[in-house]
Amino acid sequence: MRVLITGSSGFVGKALMARLVSTGHEVRGFSRRAAPDTLQGDLLNPASLREALAGFQPEVIYNLAAETDLKGAPKGGYAVNIEGVRNLLDAVAEAPSVSRVIWMSSQLVNRPGRTPKTDTDYDPEGGYGASKVEGEKLVRADEGAGRTWVIVRSTTIWGPGMSEHYLGVLRLIRRGVYFHVGRKPRLKSYSYIETLASQLEALGVAPAETVHGRTFYLADSPPIDLRAWSDSFAARFGRRIAALPEPVARALGLIGDGMAMIGLRAPLTSKRLSNMMAEYVYDTAPIDSIAGLPVVSMEEGVRRTADWLEARDGTVAKKGEGSA
């Protein structure tokens, strides 16, 4: 198939491009950044969108472009997540080559730990989650611009190439300053990057009647136990993780809240602790029926990610040695 991927310069976009190229598809990215096999443009620039669709004539589009708040308040106020979706819907409606669009949303259209009753049962987390709700509503209201449409909700995505926001946890484990809270398992629906890319590919090639108008949570199956996942990383780094009683962890979170209020960097806050303790498990049976079960085990994913992080940080350190 002929595929266009918006947001192709991001973590997921790069992985999906590599996956689709390796399985024989004709692929182009669409990004504000110049890169090989990438058409430069912006979802907020309708003319650049129309030009890309008319010139490349894709059959399938993956809309992965998004503005997040992982690095602080978004510069564009989440415009890409709302106005960008509207612009792409308009462009697709005028592009006869396009038969299917996969729209990337987020689990944060609902607060972590809350299980929605229906696909349109929303209770978003923060401004980012709210913007993704608006994007989903636009797609549903416009019926995907008359094309086969699929909404996918991503969860926490990990693996080689993962963002600095999440790498901080792995570095804490490597330094020996990460801890468990209590002793019970905490199950989470995380996504290993190669699994996610294969699931996205499957949604692009599956018969239209099996995916049209549906919403899928993309995550590993079965969900990971956060204790086992972090213990596996600790073992790769030659560390062991201690467990703190929950009352002690909550007290440290309150201390961190106070530090944050006066502008100090806090290793733990109440919000961060809440995120650590929240369990979220989504039903992956629908995507498993389309894409099959993941082929990379948690243990193998941990090994690949730990090796990549060690090589990456080692390279960065060596570069720094020569600077004045």
Kinemage of the C-alpha trace (Angstrom):
@kinemage 1
@onewidth
@group {chain A} dominant
@subgroup {mainchain}
@vectorlist {calphas} color= white
{ca met a 1} P 0.000 0.000 0.000
{ca arg a 2} L 1.000 3.627 -0.468
{ca val a 3} L 1.194 5.245 2.969
{ca leu a 4} L 1.588 8.776 4.306
{ca ile a 5} L 2.520 9.217 7.975
{ca thr a 6} L 2.026 12.598 9.623
{ca gly a 7} L 4.271 13.202 12.606
{ca ser a 8} L 6.846 10.919 11.025
{ca ser a 9} L 9.762 12.553 12.873
{ca gly a 10} L 8.448 11.394 16.262
{ca phe a 11} L 9.160 8.228 18.225
{ca val a 12} L 6.183 6.282 16.880
{ca gly a 13} L 6.412 7.806 13.407
{ca lys a 14} L 10.009 6.683 12.907
{ca ala a 15} L 9.237 3.179 14.131
{ca leu a 16} L 6.177 2.863 11.911
{ca met a 17} L 8.046 4.117 8.843
{ca ala a 18} L 10.789 1.547 9.424
{ca arg a 19} L 8.232 -1.218 9.938
{ca leu a 20} L 6.242 -0.428 6.796
{ca val a 21} L 9.324 -0.062 4.613
{ca ser a 22} L 10.646 -3.412 5.866
{ca thr a 23} L 7.379 -5.130 4.929
{ca gly a 24} L 7.336 -3.731 1.408
{ca his a 25} L 5.033 -0.718 1.523
{ca glu a 26} L 5.679 2.572 -0.254
{ca val a 27} L 5.959 5.140 2.514
{ca arg a 28} L 6.406 8.880 2.870
{ca gly a 29} L 6.507 10.940 6.008
{ca phe a 30} L 4.862 14.317 6.482
{ca ser a 31} L 6.628 16.570 8.966
{ca arg a 32} L 7.809 20.088 9.636
{ca arg a 33} L 11.339 18.653 9.811
{ca ala a 34} L 13.325 17.793 6.703
{ca ala a 35} L 14.188 14.091 6.514
{ca pro a 36} L 14.695 11.363 3.883
{ca asp a 37} L 11.463 10.152 2.252
{ca thr a 38} L 9.562 12.938 3.997
{ca leu a 39} L 7.344 15.650 2.577
{ca gln a 40} L 7.742 18.881 4.499
{ca gly a 41} L 4.542 20.462 5.668
{ca asp a 42} L 2.359 21.287 8.622
{ca leu a 43} L -1.138 20.163 9.603
{ca leu a 44} L -1.827 23.806 10.415
{ca asn a 45} L -1.003 24.751 6.814
{ca pro a 46} L -3.863 23.360 4.681
{ca ala a 47} L -2.088 24.177 1.424
{ca ser a 48} L 0.897 21.994 2.344
{ca leu a 49} L -1.479 19.139 3.193
{ca arg a 50} L -3.343 19.352 -0.100
{ca glu a 51} L -0.059 19.503 -1.999
{ca ala a 52} L 1.269 16.397 -0.231
{ca leu a 53} L -1.884 14.374 -0.877
{ca ala a 54} L -2.143 15.452 -4.506
{ca gly a 55} L 1.510 14.777 -5.212
{ca phe a 56} L 1.995 11.447 -3.398
{ca gln a 57} L -1.588 10.174 -3.667
{ca pro a 58} L -1.533 7.910 -0.601
{ca glu a 59} L -4.053 5.136 -0.101
{ca val a 60} L -3.661 5.047 3.685
{ca ile a 61} L -2.824 7.861 6.099
{ca tyr a 62} L -1.630 7.478 9.669
{ca asn a 63} L -2.211 10.710 11.565
{ca leu a 64} L 0.412 10.529 14.320
{ca ala a 65} L 1.159 14.263 14.506
{ca ala a 66} L 0.350 15.675 17.920
{ca glu a 67} L 1.268 18.377 20.366
{ca thr a 68} L 1.864 16.966 23.850
{ca asp a 69} L 2.736 18.456 27.213
{ca leu a 70} L 5.583 16.091 28.106
{ca lys a 71} L 8.012 19.009 27.922
{ca gly a 72} L 5.769 21.563 29.605
{ca ala a 73} L 2.961 23.728 28.269
{ca pro a 74} L 2.503 23.260 24.498
{ca lys a 75} L 3.644 26.201 22.393
{ca gly a 76} L 0.695 25.910 20.051
{ca gly a 77} L -1.979 25.311 22.668
{ca tyr a 78} L -2.728 21.826 21.217
{ca ala a 79} L -3.813 23.380 17.914
{ca val a 80} L -2.378 20.446 15.946
{ca asn a 81} L -4.607 18.059 17.895
{ca ile a 82} L -7.773 19.943 16.984
{ca glu a 83} L -7.309 22.352 14.069
{ca gly a 84} L -4.822 19.950 12.486
{ca val a 85} L -7.396 17.146 12.583
{ca arg a 86} L -9.997 19.421 11.018
{ca asn a 87} L -7.557 20.418 8.244
{ca leu a 88} L -6.657 16.807 7.522
{ca leu a 89} L -10.326 15.779 7.370
{ca asp a 90} L -10.941 18.550 4.828
{ca ala a 91} L -7.902 17.545 2.768
{ca val a 92} L -8.866 13.844 2.804
{ca ala a 93} L -12.372 14.700 1.598
{ca glu a 94} L -10.774 16.204 -1.540
{ca ala a 95} L -8.229 13.375 -2.085
{ca pro a 96} L -9.709 10.507 -4.135
{ca ser a 97} L -6.684 8.264 -3.610
{ca val a 98} L -7.218 8.009 0.160
{ca ser a 99} L -9.301 5.018 1.252
{ca arg a 100} L -8.396 4.807 4.949
{ca val a 101} L -7.142 7.004 7.792
{ca ile a 102} L -5.882 5.770 11.165
{ca trp a 103} L -6.231 8.540 13.740
{ca met a 104} L -3.904 8.396 16.752
{ca ser a 105} L -5.554 9.453 19.992
{ca ser a 106} L -4.559 8.721 23.601
{ca gln a 107} L -5.633 6.817 26.690
{ca leu a 108} L -5.780 10.250 28.356
{ca val a 109} L -9.200 10.921 26.855
{ca asn a 110} L -10.018 9.334 30.214
{ca arg a 111} L -8.191 9.658 33.522
{ca pro a 112} L -5.710 6.796 34.092
{ca gly a 113} L -7.457 4.004 35.942
{ca arg a 114} L -10.943 4.917 34.689
{ca thr a 115} L -12.539 2.422 32.312
{ca pro a 116} L -14.931 4.136 29.874
{ca lys a 117} L -18.333 2.535 29.344
{ca thr a 118} L -18.388 3.360 25.618
{ca asp a 119} L -16.029 4.788 23.001
{ca thr a 120} L -17.584 8.212 23.525
{ca asp a 121} L -17.566 8.157 27.326
{ca tyr a 122} L -14.959 10.809 28.115
{ca asp a 123} L -13.343 12.166 31.272
{ca pro a 124} L -10.039 13.611 29.993
{ca glu a 125} L -6.805 14.054 31.898
{ca gly a 126} L -5.445 17.594 31.504
{ca gly a 127} L -5.350 19.837 28.471
{ca tyr a 128} L -3.701 17.223 26.275
{ca gly a 129} L -6.402 14.657 27.008
{ca ala a 130} L -9.123 17.243 26.392
{ca ser a 131} L -7.591 18.155 23.022
{ca lys a 132} L -7.585 14.501 22.011
{ca val a 133} L -11.255 14.238 22.951
{ca glu a 134} L -11.988 17.149 20.599
{ca gly a 135} L -9.989 15.478 17.833
{ca glu a 136} L -11.927 12.225 18.241
{ca lys a 137} L -15.239 14.101 18.181
{ca leu a 138} L -14.285 15.808 14.912
{ca val a 139} L -13.484 12.472 13.243
{ca arg a 140} L -16.712 10.863 14.455
{ca ala a 141} L -18.877 13.847 13.502
{ca asp a 142} L -17.397 13.956 9.992
{ca glu a 143} L -17.472 10.153 9.611
{ca gly a 144} L -13.795 10.212 8.733
{ca ala a 145} L -14.416 12.456 5.693
{ca gly a 146} L -16.265 9.558 4.061
{ca arg a 147} L -13.335 7.161 4.203
{ca thr a 148} L -12.653 4.058 6.285
{ca trp a 149} L -11.567 5.451 9.632
{ca val a 150} L -10.082 3.986 12.786
{ca ile a 151} L -9.279 5.666 16.108
{ca val a 152} L -6.434 4.222 18.151
{ca arg a 153} L -5.653 5.150 21.743
{ca ser a 154} L -2.026 4.832 22.729
{ca thr a 155} L -0.795 4.183 26.244
{ca thr a 156} L 2.693 4.603 27.723
{ca ile a 157} L 5.079 3.675 24.906
{ca trp a 158} L 8.505 2.283 25.712
{ca gly a 159} L 11.484 0.789 23.927
{ca pro a 160} L 14.602 1.956 22.075
{ca gly a 161} L 14.096 5.575 21.043
{ca met a 162} L 11.671 6.399 23.857
{ca ser a 163} L 11.311 10.000 24.954
{ca glu a 164} L 13.409 11.736 27.585
{ca his a 165} L 10.288 12.119 29.716
{ca tyr a 166} L 10.111 8.361 30.304
{ca leu a 167} L 13.839 7.711 30.184
{ca gly a 168} L 14.097 9.534 33.503
{ca val a 169} L 12.533 6.520 35.235
{ca leu a 170} L 15.071 4.138 33.721
{ca arg a 171} L 17.937 6.391 34.787
{ca leu a 172} L 16.604 6.446 38.357
{ca ile a 173} L 16.579 2.655 38.311
{ca arg a 174} L 20.134 2.616 36.971
{ca arg a 175} L 21.297 5.007 39.705
{ca gly a 176} L 19.672 2.858 42.369
{ca val a 177} L 17.292 5.580 43.603
{ca tyr a 178} L 14.028 4.194 42.265
{ca phe a 179} L 11.741 2.362 44.697
{ca his a 180} L 8.570 0.297 44.744
{ca val a 181} L 5.564 1.467 46.745
{ca gly a 182} L 4.243 -1.383 48.859
{ca arg a 183} L 4.544 -4.982 47.733
{ca lys a 184} L 1.512 -5.753 45.605
{ca pro a 185} L 1.683 -5.992 41.788
{ca arg a 186} L 0.625 -2.931 39.793
{ca leu a 187} L -0.661 -3.851 36.346
{ca lys a 188} L -0.365 -1.382 33.479
{ca ser a 189} L -1.141 -1.558 29.777
{ca tyr a 190} L 2.166 -0.371 28.326
{ca ser a 191} L 3.128 -0.545 24.634
{ca tyr a 192} L 6.491 -1.803 23.438
{ca ile a 193} L 7.356 0.222 20.345
{ca glu a 194} L 7.784 -2.722 17.927
{ca thr a 195} L 4.471 -4.198 19.032
{ca leu a 196} L 2.774 -0.849 18.534
{ca ala a 197} L 4.200 -0.473 15.026
{ca ser a 198} L 3.032 -3.959 14.037
{ca gln a 199} L -0.450 -3.249 15.426
{ca leu a 200} L -0.658 -0.023 13.442
{ca glu a 201} L 0.402 -1.822 10.271
{ca ala a 202} L -2.273 -4.466 10.824
{ca leu a 203} L -4.966 -1.790 11.095
{ca gly a 204} L -3.829 -0.369 7.766
{ca val a 205} L -4.169 -3.647 5.847
{ca ala a 206} L -7.076 -5.375 7.626
{ca pro a 207} L -10.367 -5.742 5.717
{ca ala a 208} L -12.302 -2.485 6.034
{ca glu a 209} L -15.355 -4.168 7.534
{ca thr a 210} L -13.287 -5.409 10.504
{ca val a 211} L -11.936 -1.995 11.524
{ca his a 212} L -14.140 0.783 10.129
{ca gly a 213} L -15.488 3.151 12.753
{ca arg a 214} L -13.908 1.269 15.639
{ca thr a 215} L -11.723 2.450 18.516
{ca phe a 216} L -8.791 0.303 19.594
{ca tyr a 217} L -6.513 0.514 22.617
{ca leu a 218} L -2.992 -0.397 21.495
{ca ala a 219} L -0.922 -2.068 24.204
{ca asp a 220} L 1.059 -5.170 25.046
{ca ser a 221} L -0.827 -8.322 25.911
{ca pro a 222} L -0.833 -9.343 28.706
{ca pro a 223} L -0.344 -6.059 30.635
{ca ile a 224} L 2.953 -5.645 32.443
{ca asp a 225} L 3.424 -5.784 36.185
{ca leu a 226} L 5.258 -2.539 36.923
{ca arg a 227} L 7.243 -4.234 39.702
{ca ala a 228} L 8.421 -7.029 37.406
{ca trp a 229} L 9.150 -4.573 34.575
{ca ser a 230} L 11.277 -2.254 36.726
{ca asp a 231} L 12.961 -5.211 38.498
{ca ser a 232} L 13.964 -6.527 35.057
{ca phe a 233} L 15.599 -3.213 34.208
{ca ala a 234} L 17.298 -3.142 37.598
{ca ala a 235} L 18.768 -6.580 36.974
{ca arg a 236} L 20.143 -5.429 33.609
{ca phe a 237} L 21.800 -2.484 35.389
{ca gly a 238} L 23.126 -4.570 38.279
{ca arg a 239} L 20.739 -3.042 40.807
{ca arg a 240} L 18.027 -4.163 43.207
{ca ile a 241} L 14.932 -2.100 43.959
{ca ala a 242} L 13.800 -1.547 47.536
{ca ala a 243} L 10.146 -1.245 48.548
{ca leu a 244} L 8.888 1.657 50.661
{ca pro a 245} L 5.753 1.342 52.804
{ca glu a 246} L 2.927 3.342 51.251
{ca pro a 247} L 2.626 5.817 54.182
{ca val a 248} L 6.337 6.659 53.898
{ca ala a 249} L 6.025 7.196 50.141
{ca arg a 250} L 3.029 9.492 50.649
{ca ala a 251} L 4.964 11.535 53.208
{ca leu a 252} L 7.849 11.912 50.742
{ca gly a 253} L 5.361 13.006 48.088
{ca leu a 254} L 4.065 15.761 50.358
{ca ile a 255} L 7.620 16.923 51.020
{ca gly a 256} L 8.172 17.006 47.275
{ca asp a 257} L 5.017 19.070 46.827
{ca gly a 258} L 6.461 21.658 49.193
{ca met a 259} L 9.778 21.675 47.349
{ca ala a 260} L 8.020 22.173 44.027
{ca met a 261} L 6.021 25.101 45.410
{ca ile a 262} L 9.215 27.041 46.153
{ca gly a 263} L 10.807 26.185 42.828
{ca leu a 264} L 13.031 23.303 43.882
{ca arg a 265} L 13.313 20.125 41.845
{ca ala a 266} L 11.532 17.340 43.717
{ca pro a 267} L 12.355 13.658 43.075
{ca leu a 268} L 8.832 12.685 44.141
{ca thr a 269} L 5.539 14.589 44.330
{ca ser a 270} L 2.041 13.462 45.242
{ca lys a 271} L 1.010 13.550 41.580
{ca arg a 272} L 4.000 11.467 40.505
{ca leu a 273} L 3.287 8.995 43.273
{ca ser a 274} L -0.342 8.774 42.208
{ca asn a 275} L 0.749 7.966 38.661
{ca met a 276} L 3.085 5.245 39.951
{ca met a 277} L 0.334 3.640 42.021
{ca ala a 278} L -2.530 3.897 39.509
{ca glu a 279} L -3.355 0.686 37.706
{ca tyr a 280} L -4.721 0.841 34.183
{ca val a 281} L -5.498 -2.215 32.120
{ca tyr a 282} L -7.288 -1.923 28.788
{ca asp a 283} L -9.012 -4.594 26.753
{ca thr a 284} L -6.529 -5.596 24.056
{ca ala a 285} L -8.610 -8.500 22.717
{ca pro a 286} L -9.950 -6.348 19.832
{ca ile a 287} L -6.484 -5.395 18.549
{ca asp a 288} L -5.109 -8.880 19.241
{ca ser a 289} L -7.835 -10.296 16.983
{ca ile a 290} L -6.609 -8.033 14.171
{ca ala a 291} L -2.826 -8.021 14.720
{ca gly a 292} L -2.172 -11.201 16.709
{ca leu a 293} L -0.309 -11.406 19.989
{ca pro a 294} L 2.935 -9.456 20.506
{ca val a 295} L 6.039 -11.317 19.370
{ca val a 296} L 8.532 -9.442 21.609
{ca ser a 297} L 8.370 -10.541 25.245
{ca met a 298} L 8.700 -8.066 28.099
{ca glu a 299} L 12.080 -9.549 29.001
{ca glu a 300} L 13.385 -9.196 25.459
{ca gly a 301} L 12.025 -5.655 25.229
{ca val a 302} L 13.796 -4.768 28.483
{ca arg a 303} L 17.073 -6.201 27.198
{ca arg a 304} L 16.905 -4.248 23.935
{ca thr a 305} L 15.906 -1.032 25.682
{ca ala a 306} L 18.548 -1.271 28.411
{ca asp a 307} L 21.276 -1.990 25.842
{ca trp a 308} L 20.110 0.934 23.704
{ca leu a 309} L 20.070 3.299 26.698
{ca glu a 310} L 23.568 2.269 27.788
{ca ala a 311} L 24.907 2.794 24.266
{ca arg a 312} L 23.055 6.104 23.908
{ca asp a 313} L 24.195 7.574 27.212
{ca gly a 314} L 27.714 6.310 26.615
{ca thr a 315} L 27.806 8.081 23.268
{ca val a 316} L 26.499 11.302 24.799
{ca ala a 317} L 29.113 11.116 27.565
{ca lys a 318} L 31.943 10.613 25.086
{ca lys a 319} L 30.809 13.626 23.086
{ca gly a 320} L 30.838 15.700 26.242
{ca glu a 321} L 34.412 14.716 27.080
{ca gly a 322} L 35.776 16.706 24.187
{ca ser a 323} L 33.885 19.911 24.891
{ca ala a 324} L 35.443 22.946 26.533
